[in-house]
Amino acid sequence: MKGHCILSHGFESGPDATKVTALADVAKRHGWSHERPDYSDLDAMSEVSTHGNVPARLQRLLQIAREAAARGPLILAGSSLGAWISAKVSLEVPVRGLFLMAPPISMGPAPELDAARVPMSIIHGWHDELIPAQQVVDWAAPRAARLLLVNDSHRLSDHVQASAEAFGQLLARLQP
């Protein structure tokens, strides 16, 4: 294996969600091992607006990522809240790259999104009803992130294949 990918689903989703499943297939084809942590037990305990599950999600991913990074190259990927926690964990664990789908730049009282300065790809919908596309453009620019804006909403349901292709391009760029 070339390394390991941790694929984090969004709020009120699950490890078998369409987008993270598509990313898992791409990781496998590119020779990377992968895992999809399940945060649905934490999501059931609170509403995303209360951010009650964010610290617990962060802790869960941080523990998994530390163990994976000790074994070799690591890439973090996530959708929405999964993107937010992936970016945050990248500041504490060495990662080779980040793949963020519909990343929330700000979430109420939580700190603004930040991430390690590593190769990064982002896919976001022009018509995202939760996170304005311009916020993502403004956030991505100083990081020189590869950014794909698509004609879609927050769920990116019409662009699962485009998400998978963008992830594959990131993996290809990060070949060890």
Kinemage of the C-alpha trace (Angstrom):
@kinemage 1
@onewidth
@group {chain A} dominant
@subgroup {mainchain}
@vectorlist {calphas} color= white
{ca met a 1} P 0.000 0.000 0.000
{ca lys a 2} L 1.113 3.535 -0.775
{ca gly a 3} L -0.447 4.958 2.359
{ca his a 4} L -3.752 5.287 4.177
{ca cys a 5} L -6.828 7.461 3.622
{ca ile a 6} L -9.326 8.307 6.349
{ca leu a 7} L -12.676 9.320 4.838
{ca ser a 8} L -15.036 11.176 7.185
{ca his a 9} L -18.741 11.483 6.433
{ca gly a 10} L -20.876 14.552 7.074
{ca phe a 11} L -23.436 15.234 9.790
{ca glu a 12} L -26.454 12.887 9.763
{ca ser a 13} L -24.747 10.680 7.215
{ca gly a 14} L -22.725 7.513 7.672
{ca pro a 15} L -19.677 5.552 6.575
{ca asp a 16} L -21.653 3.973 3.729
{ca ala a 17} L -22.667 7.357 2.291
{ca thr a 18} L -22.386 7.678 -1.470
{ca lys a 19} L -19.522 10.197 -1.572
{ca val a 20} L -17.203 8.522 0.945
{ca thr a 21} L -17.931 5.154 -0.653
{ca ala a 22} L -16.900 6.580 -4.033
{ca leu a 23} L -13.695 7.946 -2.470
{ca ala a 24} L -12.958 4.554 -0.883
{ca asp a 25} L -13.218 2.913 -4.310
{ca val a 26} L -10.790 5.468 -5.757
{ca ala a 27} L -8.319 4.997 -2.892
{ca lys a 28} L -8.344 1.238 -3.445
{ca arg a 29} L -7.772 1.627 -7.205
{ca his a 30} L -4.803 3.920 -6.515
{ca gly a 31} L -3.231 1.461 -4.064
{ca trp a 32} L -4.081 3.253 -0.813
{ca ser a 33} L -5.708 1.524 2.143
{ca his a 34} L -8.689 3.333 3.610
{ca glu a 35} L -11.163 3.485 6.432
{ca arg a 36} L -14.436 5.280 7.011
{ca pro a 37} L -15.017 6.087 10.680
{ca asp a 38} L -18.611 6.044 11.846
{ca tyr a 39} L -19.706 9.212 13.650
{ca ser a 40} L -23.446 8.488 13.470
{ca asp a 41} L -23.626 7.638 17.188
{ca leu a 42} L -22.283 11.119 17.985
{ca asp a 43} L -24.592 12.805 15.477
{ca ala a 44} L -27.624 11.188 17.108
{ca met a 45} L -26.749 12.922 20.385
{ca ser a 46} L -27.057 16.517 19.149
{ca glu a 47} L -27.994 18.930 16.409
{ca val a 48} L -25.217 20.288 14.216
{ca ser a 49} L -26.287 23.811 15.189
{ca thr a 50} L -25.346 23.102 18.806
{ca his a 51} L -21.931 21.727 17.843
{ca gly a 52} L -22.310 19.204 20.621
{ca asn a 53} L -20.773 16.438 18.556
{ca val a 54} L -17.834 18.411 17.134
{ca pro a 55} L -15.360 17.890 20.028
{ca ala a 56} L -16.181 14.177 20.184
{ca arg a 57} L -15.811 13.847 16.395
{ca leu a 58} L -12.472 15.644 16.548
{ca gln a 59} L -11.226 13.349 19.312
{ca arg a 60} L -12.314 10.217 17.462
{ca leu a 61} L -10.626 11.264 14.228
{ca leu a 62} L -7.514 12.481 16.045
{ca gln a 63} L -7.023 9.103 17.709
{ca ile a 64} L -7.547 7.176 14.453
{ca ala a 65} L -5.301 9.553 12.498
{ca arg a 66} L -2.440 9.383 15.024
{ca glu a 67} L -2.432 5.591 14.826
{ca ala a 68} L -2.560 5.638 11.006
{ca ala a 69} L 0.158 8.309 10.635
{ca ala a 70} L 2.506 6.205 12.776
{ca arg a 71} L 2.262 3.461 10.129
{ca gly a 72} L 2.943 5.602 7.036
{ca pro a 73} L 1.679 8.319 4.689
{ca leu a 74} L -1.792 9.616 5.538
{ca ile a 75} L -4.444 11.518 3.611
{ca leu a 76} L -7.554 12.933 5.277
{ca ala a 77} L -10.769 13.494 3.350
{ca gly a 78} L -14.230 14.509 4.419
{ca ser a 79} L -17.581 15.933 3.489
{ca ser a 80} L -19.071 18.974 5.244
{ca leu a 81} L -18.540 18.457 8.990
{ca gly a 82} L -16.240 15.580 8.038
{ca ala a 83} L -14.197 18.071 5.984
{ca trp a 84} L -14.052 20.497 8.915
{ca ile a 85} L -12.728 17.878 11.351
{ca ser a 86} L -10.287 16.514 8.739
{ca ala a 87} L -8.814 19.976 8.227
{ca lys a 88} L -8.568 20.592 11.978
{ca val a 89} L -6.894 17.233 12.646
{ca ser a 90} L -4.354 17.957 9.888
{ca leu a 91} L -2.931 20.644 12.191
{ca glu a 92} L -2.065 17.996 14.806
{ca val a 93} L -1.140 14.922 12.770
{ca pro a 94} L 1.295 14.803 9.836
{ca val a 95} L -0.675 14.329 6.629
{ca arg a 96} L 0.394 14.183 2.974
{ca gly a 97} L -2.774 15.834 1.692
{ca leu a 98} L -6.358 16.917 2.302
{ca phe a 99} L -9.514 16.444 0.248
{ca leu a 100} L -12.441 18.598 1.380
{ca met a 101} L -16.001 18.415 0.052
{ca ala a 102} L -18.332 21.322 0.919
{ca pro a 103} L -16.143 22.489 3.822
{ca pro a 104} L -17.774 24.799 6.372
{ca ile a 105} L -15.496 27.804 6.764
{ca ser a 106} L -17.253 28.919 9.924
{ca met a 107} L -19.703 27.163 12.242
{ca gly a 108} L -21.171 29.543 14.790
{ca pro a 109} L -19.073 29.603 17.957
{ca ala a 110} L -16.547 27.016 16.687
{ca pro a 111} L -13.180 28.355 15.510
{ca glu a 112} L -12.925 29.251 11.825
{ca leu a 113} L -11.653 26.475 9.589
{ca asp a 114} L -7.892 26.055 9.486
{ca ala a 115} L -5.713 23.345 7.978
{ca ala a 116} L -2.128 22.249 7.555
{ca arg a 117} L -0.285 23.713 4.592
{ca val a 118} L -0.252 20.517 2.527
{ca pro a 119} L -1.475 19.699 -0.975
{ca met a 120} L -5.225 20.225 -0.839
{ca ser a 121} L -8.173 19.745 -3.166
{ca ile a 122} L -11.646 21.132 -2.523
{ca ile a 123} L -14.939 20.535 -4.312
{ca his a 124} L -17.832 22.845 -3.518
{ca gly a 125} L -21.245 23.660 -4.959
{ca trp a 126} L -21.954 27.097 -6.404
{ca his a 127} L -25.474 26.795 -4.967
{ca asp a 128} L -24.535 25.446 -1.528
{ca glu a 129} L -27.377 26.589 0.694
{ca leu a 130} L -25.304 26.318 3.902
{ca ile a 131} L -21.831 27.533 2.933
{ca pro a 132} L -21.536 30.365 0.396
{ca ala a 133} L -19.159 29.474 -2.431
{ca gln a 134} L -17.378 32.822 -2.097
{ca gln a 135} L -16.347 31.954 1.485
{ca val a 136} L -14.687 28.801 0.196
{ca val a 137} L -12.990 30.658 -2.670
{ca asp a 138} L -11.643 33.252 -0.225
{ca trp a 139} L -10.432 30.540 2.162
{ca ala a 140} L -8.810 28.408 -0.561
{ca ala a 141} L -6.941 31.246 -2.316
{ca pro a 142} L -4.166 31.941 0.227
{ca arg a 143} L -3.635 28.182 0.594
{ca ala a 144} L -3.249 27.697 -3.186
{ca ala a 145} L -5.707 24.815 -2.899
{ca arg a 146} L -6.994 23.151 -6.027
{ca leu a 147} L -10.658 24.203 -6.076
{ca leu a 148} L -13.433 22.749 -8.211
{ca leu a 149} L -16.716 24.687 -8.101
{ca val a 150} L -19.679 22.795 -9.519
{ca asn a 151} L -23.314 23.521 -10.316
{ca asp a 152} L -24.699 21.789 -7.240
{ca ser a 153} L -25.991 22.236 -3.692
{ca his a 154} L -24.392 21.381 -0.333
{ca arg a 155} L -24.832 17.629 -0.728
{ca leu a 156} L -22.974 17.559 -4.088
{ca ser a 157} L -25.283 14.697 -5.048
{ca asp a 158} L -25.040 15.504 -8.773
{ca his a 159} L -21.233 15.478 -8.586
{ca val a 160} L -20.275 12.254 -6.825
{ca gln a 161} L -18.270 11.148 -9.863
{ca ala a 162} L -16.580 14.553 -10.162
{ca ser a 163} L -15.677 14.311 -6.460
{ca ala a 164} L -14.189 10.858 -6.983
{ca glu a 165} L -12.200 12.042 -10.011
{ca ala a 166} L -10.841 15.064 -8.103
{ca phe a 167} L -9.814 12.784 -5.235
{ca gly a 168} L -8.083 10.458 -7.691
{ca gln a 169} L -6.153 13.406 -9.105
{ca leu a 170} L -4.977 14.348 -5.604
{ca leu a 171} L -3.849 10.776 -4.928
{ca ala a 172} L -1.981 10.700 -8.243
{ca arg a 173} L -0.167 13.940 -7.336
{ca leu a 174} L 0.837 12.478 -3.953
{ca gln a 175} L 2.362 9.222 -5.145
{ca pro a 176} L 5.165 8.292 -2.708
